[in-house]
Amino acid sequence: MTLVEYADLQCPYCAQWTRQALPSLVAEYVRTGHIRIVFRGLAFLGADSELALRMVVAAGAQDKQWDLLESLYRRQGHENSGWVNDELAGASAAAGVNTEGLEGIAWSAATTRAIARAARAAHDEGIRGTPSFEVGRTGGRMQPIHVGSLDAAGIRPALEALLAR
């Protein structure tokens, strides 16, 4: 089973979900092999969103995507205040990201294509805001789900129903 998360790194609700729900879901479902989680980053809130997303996608080449994502969310500042530039070095260090060459990867054609694929998927699925979620059988059709709250309890019923099938 797969849970897809659509998020913007400047979205305070996305940060809240990552801090409150993600650790429990990883422990309960990911580490036990029941569900995989896929991040589809969107950058619609402004320049800080794009820079943060590009760096997170680039960190994926080091298997540090989730680490940098979490680190940036912990340091999230006010929307389009320049906080990403201010916090990127500290967030990268805390996430264990090797920053040598990271910027080149972040602005590469491959990263641009990956971001465009996520944006296309969001558009095709009618995603209008963040955080938004889809679930389904891995490799199969994803179904949008609505969460009752931004903690693990808000999404757990949908995950349990999917696993019960």
N, C-alpha and C positions, 0 to 999 in steps of 0.2 A: 504494500500500500504506500501511496505517496501523498504527502501534504505539501502543497505549493503555497508559499507566502509571497505576496506582492507587497513591497514596502519601499518607502522613500527614506533615506537616512536622515533627513531633516524632520520627518514626521514624529512629533512627540508621542503619538499613540503607538506608532511602530516601536519606538524605544521602550515604552511601557510594556508592550506585549513581549518584547525580547527579554526584558529584565524579569517580568513576573511569570510568564507562561513557559517560555522556551526551555529553561533549565529542567523543569518538571517533565515536560514532554520528551525531552531528550532522554532523561533517566528512565521514564516509563515505557516509551515506545521505540525510540531510536536505538538505544543501547541493547535492548532486548530483541532487536531485529524485526519488530512488527511493522514499523513505519519508517520511511525515509522522508526527510524534509528537504525541499528544494527552495532556494531563495531566488526570486525574480525581482531584481531591483529596478525601481523606476526613479526617474529624476525629473519631476515636474514642478518642484517647489523653487527651483532656481539654481544658480551657479554652484552654490555649496553642495547641492544635491548631486549634481553631475560629477564634481570633483571627488566627493566621497564615494559615489558608486563606482567610478572608474578605478579608484584605489582598491576598493573591496574586490572588484572583479579581478584586478591584477594580482592581488594577494592570493587569489584562488590558485594561481600557478605554483604557489608554494604550499598549497593545502592549508592556507591560513585565512581563507575567506570569512568563515564564521568567527574566527578569533578577532580579526580586525573589525568586522561588523559590530560585534559586541563591545569592543573597546571604544569605537566611535560613538555608539549609543550612550555609553557611560559618560562620555565627555560632551554630549550634544549641547550646543549653544542655541541662541535665538536664531530663528530663520534668517538666512542670508546675511548674517552678521560677520562673516569671514571666519567663523569658528573652526571650520575644517582646516584651513591653512594654519591656524593657531594651534590646533590639537593633533594634527596628523603625525608629527614626529613622535610625540608621546604615546599616542594610540598605537602606532606601528611598533614601537619598542615594547610596549606592554603586551602586544599580541604576538611578539616573537617574529615579526616580519623583517626580512632582510630588505632594506630600502634601496640597496644598490641596484640600479636598473629598473626599479619599480615604476617610476614615472614614464619611462619609455614603453613599458608594457601597458600602463594605464591609458596611454594615448595611441595605442597601436590599432591597426585595422581590425585585428581579431577581437579586441575589447569592444571596439565600436560596434562590430557585428553582434557580439553577445548581448550588448545593451539594447540594440535594435530588435533582436529576437524577443527579448523579454517585453519590450514595449509593444511589439506586434501581438504577442500572446495576450497581454493585458487588454489590448484593444479588441482582439477577436473574442475574448471571453466577457467583454462588457465591463471590465474593471473600471470603476469610476473614482475610487478613493483607496487610501491605505490606512491601516493594513487590511488587505483582502486575502481570502483563502479559497483554495480548491482542494478537494480530495478525490481519490479514485485509485483503482488498481494500477500499479506501476506499469506504464506502457499503454494503459487504456484511457478511456475518456474521463476527464476530470469534471467534477461537479462543484459549482460554487457552494460554499457554506457560509452561514452567518454565525458569528460568535456572540454569545450572550454577555460576555465580559472579556476583559483583556488579561485575565489570568487563565491558568490551565483548565479550571472548571468551566470556562466559557466555551471551550472547543472540544473538551473530552467527550461529551455526548455524541457529537458527529463522528469522532474517531472510533468510539466504541461500536456505533451502529455500523460503520463500514467494516470493521473487523469481524462483526458478528455474521456478516453475509457469507 
